[in-house]
Protein backbone atom coordinates (compact mmCIF):
# COMPACT_ATOMS: atom_id res chain seq x y z
CA UNK A 1 0.00 0.00 0.00
CA UNK A 2 1.23 3.49 -0.81
CA UNK A 3 2.70 5.35 2.24
CA UNK A 4 0.79 8.56 1.42
CA UNK A 5 -2.48 6.65 1.24
CA UNK A 6 -1.70 4.95 4.56
CA UNK A 7 -1.07 8.33 6.26
CA UNK A 8 -4.32 9.76 4.91
CA UNK A 9 -6.29 6.74 6.10
CA UNK A 10 -4.76 6.96 9.59
CA UNK A 11 -5.51 10.68 9.86
CA UNK A 12 -9.08 10.50 8.61
CA UNK A 13 -9.76 7.39 10.70
CA UNK A 14 -8.77 9.26 13.89
CA UNK A 15 -10.93 12.23 12.96
CA UNK A 16 -13.87 9.93 12.22
CA UNK A 17 -13.57 8.26 15.63
CA UNK A 18 -13.40 11.68 17.33
CA UNK A 19 -16.46 12.84 15.36
CA UNK A 20 -18.41 9.74 16.34
CA UNK A 21 -17.50 10.22 20.01
CA UNK A 22 -18.77 13.82 19.88
CA UNK A 23 -21.95 12.78 18.06
CA UNK A 24 -22.63 10.01 20.60
CA UNK A 25 -22.20 12.46 23.48
CA UNK A 26 -19.14 10.63 24.85
CA UNK A 27 -16.95 13.66 24.29
CA UNK A 28 -17.94 17.29 24.51
CA UNK A 29 -16.28 19.59 21.95
CA UNK A 30 -14.98 21.95 24.64
CA UNK A 31 -13.43 19.01 26.55
CA UNK A 32 -11.28 18.18 23.55
CA UNK A 33 -9.79 21.66 23.34
CA UNK A 34 -6.83 22.85 25.38
CA UNK A 35 -7.29 24.91 28.50
CA UNK A 36 -6.39 28.57 28.53
CA UNK A 37 -2.81 29.16 29.63
CA UNK A 38 -2.52 31.00 32.96
CA UNK A 39 0.28 33.38 31.95
CA UNK A 40 0.15 35.26 35.27
CA UNK A 41 0.71 32.08 37.32
CA UNK A 42 3.68 30.98 35.21
CA UNK A 43 5.31 34.40 35.69
CA UNK A 44 5.28 34.23 39.52
CA UNK A 45 8.42 34.03 41.66
CA UNK A 46 7.18 32.38 44.89
CA UNK A 47 4.47 30.18 46.41
CA UNK A 48 2.24 32.98 47.74
CA UNK A 49 2.21 34.82 44.40
CA UNK A 50 1.41 31.54 42.63
CA UNK A 51 -1.51 30.84 44.99
CA UNK A 52 -2.94 34.30 44.25
CA UNK A 53 -2.47 33.87 40.49
CA UNK A 54 -4.25 30.50 40.63
CA UNK A 55 -7.30 32.01 42.33
CA UNK A 56 -6.49 31.61 46.02
CA UNK A 57 -7.16 34.45 48.44
CA UNK A 58 -4.69 33.52 51.18
CA UNK A 59 -1.44 31.58 51.51
CA UNK A 60 -1.11 27.83 51.46
CA UNK A 61 -0.91 25.55 54.51
CA UNK A 62 1.80 22.90 54.84
CA UNK A 63 0.49 19.33 54.57
CA UNK A 64 1.97 15.88 55.17
CA UNK A 65 -0.71 14.40 52.87
CA UNK A 66 1.29 15.54 49.82
CA UNK A 67 4.29 13.46 48.77
CA UNK A 68 7.06 14.49 46.35
CA UNK A 69 9.11 11.62 44.94
CA UNK A 70 12.31 12.62 43.16
CA UNK A 71 16.01 11.92 43.35
CA UNK A 72 17.76 13.72 46.21
CA UNK A 73 20.63 14.44 43.82
CA UNK A 74 19.89 15.07 40.14
CA UNK A 75 22.94 14.51 37.95
CA UNK A 76 21.26 16.10 34.94
CA UNK A 77 19.32 19.26 35.74
CA UNK A 78 17.78 19.29 32.26
CA UNK A 79 15.44 16.36 33.02
CA UNK A 80 14.70 15.91 36.71
CA UNK A 81 11.84 13.41 37.26
CA UNK A 82 9.12 14.17 39.81
CA UNK A 83 6.07 12.28 41.01
CA UNK A 84 3.61 14.17 43.21
CA UNK A 85 0.73 12.42 44.95
CA UNK A 86 -1.96 13.94 47.13
CA UNK A 87 -4.00 12.09 49.74
CA UNK A 88 -6.10 15.21 50.37
CA UNK A 89 -9.80 14.65 49.63
CA UNK A 90 -11.29 16.53 46.67
CA UNK A 91 -7.91 17.36 45.09
CA UNK A 92 -8.56 19.74 42.19
CA UNK A 93 -5.05 20.57 40.92
CA UNK A 94 -1.37 19.85 41.48
CA UNK A 95 1.39 22.32 40.63
CA UNK A 96 5.17 22.03 40.86
CA UNK A 97 7.31 25.06 41.72
CA UNK A 98 11.12 25.29 41.53
CA UNK A 99 12.28 28.11 43.79
CA UNK A 100 15.49 29.13 41.97
CA UNK A 101 14.22 28.81 38.40
CA UNK A 102 13.58 32.12 36.59
CA UNK A 103 9.85 31.33 36.73
CA UNK A 104 8.93 29.36 39.84
CA UNK A 105 5.91 27.51 38.42
CA UNK A 106 7.27 24.64 36.34
CA UNK A 107 4.09 22.59 35.79
CA UNK A 108 0.39 22.66 36.65
CA UNK A 109 -2.14 19.85 36.28
CA UNK A 110 -5.93 19.84 36.75
CA UNK A 111 -7.18 16.66 38.43
CA UNK A 112 -10.64 15.49 37.28
CA UNK A 113 -13.10 14.64 40.08
CA UNK A 114 -13.09 10.99 41.06
CA UNK A 115 -9.58 10.24 39.82
CA UNK A 116 -6.43 9.35 41.73
CA UNK A 117 -4.56 12.54 42.57
CA UNK A 118 -1.06 11.92 41.29
CA UNK A 119 1.12 13.20 38.46
CA UNK A 120 4.54 12.36 37.03
CA UNK A 121 6.58 14.84 35.03
CA UNK A 122 10.12 16.03 34.35
CA UNK A 123 11.29 19.59 34.85
CA UNK A 124 14.44 21.55 34.14
CA UNK A 125 16.40 22.82 37.13
CA UNK A 126 19.30 25.20 36.66
CA UNK A 127 20.72 24.68 40.17
CA UNK A 128 20.11 23.13 43.59
CA UNK A 129 16.76 24.39 44.80
CA UNK A 130 13.73 23.78 46.96
CA UNK A 131 10.90 22.21 44.98
CA UNK A 132 7.35 22.79 46.20
CA UNK A 133 4.28 20.75 45.36
CA UNK A 134 1.22 23.01 45.57
CA UNK A 135 -2.15 21.25 45.77
CA UNK A 136 -5.60 22.80 45.55
CA UNK A 137 -8.10 20.61 47.40
CA UNK A 138 -11.69 21.53 48.22
CA UNK A 139 -10.99 25.17 47.31
CA UNK A 140 -7.96 25.57 49.62
CA UNK A 141 -4.24 25.41 48.89
CA UNK A 142 -1.70 23.12 50.58
CA UNK A 143 1.99 22.51 49.97
CA UNK A 144 5.04 20.47 50.82
CA UNK A 145 8.68 21.19 49.97
CA UNK A 146 11.75 19.09 49.18
CA UNK A 147 15.32 20.15 48.40
CA UNK A 148 16.81 18.66 45.23
CA UNK A 149 20.54 19.02 44.62
CA UNK A 150 21.68 19.48 41.05
CA UNK A 151 25.26 18.53 40.26
CA UNK A 152 27.27 20.35 37.62
CA UNK A 153 28.28 18.10 34.75
CA UNK A 154 26.93 14.97 36.42
CA UNK A 155 29.98 14.59 38.70
CA UNK A 156 27.85 13.36 41.61
CA UNK A 157 29.32 15.72 44.19
C-alpha positions, -999 to +999 in steps of 0.1 A: +000+000+000+012+035-008+027+053+022+008+086+014-025+067+012-017+049+046-011+083+063-043+098+049-063+067+061-048+070+096-055+107+099-091+105+086-098+074+107-088+093+139-109+122+130-139+099+122-136+083+156-134+117+173-165+128+154-184+097+163-175+102+200-188+138+199-219+128+181-226+100+206-222+125+235-191+106+248-169+137+243-179+173+245-163+196+219-150+220+246-134+190+265-113+182+236-098+217+233-068+229+254-073+249+285-064+286+285-028+292+296-025+310+330+003+334+319+002+353+353+007+321+373+037+310+352+053+344+357+053+342+395+084+340+417+072+324+449+045+302+464+022+330+477+022+348+444+014+315+426-015+308+450-029+343+442-025+339+405-042+305+406-073+320+423-065+316+460-072+345+484-047+335+512-014+316+515-011+278+515-009+255+545+018+229+548+005+193+546+020+159+552-007+144+529+013+155+498+043+135+488+071+145+464+091+116+449+123+126+432+160+119+433+178+137+462+206+144+438+199+151+401+229+145+380+213+161+349+193+193+357+178+193+323+154+164+330+147+159+367+118+134+373+091+142+398+061+123+410+036+142+432+007+124+450-020+139+471-040+121+497-061+152+504-098+146+496-113+165+467-079+174+451-086+197+422-050+206+409-014+199+415+014+223+406+052+220+409+073+251+417+111+253+415+123+281+438+155+291+420+142+288+384+136+321+366+099+313+367+089+294+398+059+275+384+073+246+363+041+226+358+004+227+366-021+198+363-059+198+368-072+167+384-106+155+373-131+146+401-131+110+411-096+102+398-064+093+417-046+125+426-011+119+413+011+132+385+045+124+370+066+148+350+101+160+344+113+196+349+144+215+341+164+228+371+193+252+367+207+247+402+201+231+436+168+244+448+137+238+470+109+222+450+074+228+462+043+208+454+012+230+456-021+212+458-056+228+455-081+206+474-117+215+482-110+252+473-080+256+496-042+254+489-017+231+506+020+225+500+050+205+508+087+212+500+117+191+492+153+201+484+168+187+452+205+190+446+217+195+410+253+185+403+273+203+376+283+181+347+269+150+364+300+146+387+278+134+416+293+157+442 
